[in-house]
């Protein structure tokens, strides 16, 4: 598997995880830049919203994923 194919696969995996965690993700290409946002319902009827942009779709997905994970509070088992 080429490095490019692996990066694309990893991006799809991260998008899958975001969706499993309840995020709605929108990604668009604007010329040479990728931009995107993710939203997730929060307690008390609020919505958590994150935005990002990057030179590649993979970089953007990674940025959105890292930002989303940082915002998660630990949940008791």
Order of alpha helices (4+ residues) and beta strands (2+ residues): alpha-beta-beta-beta-alpha
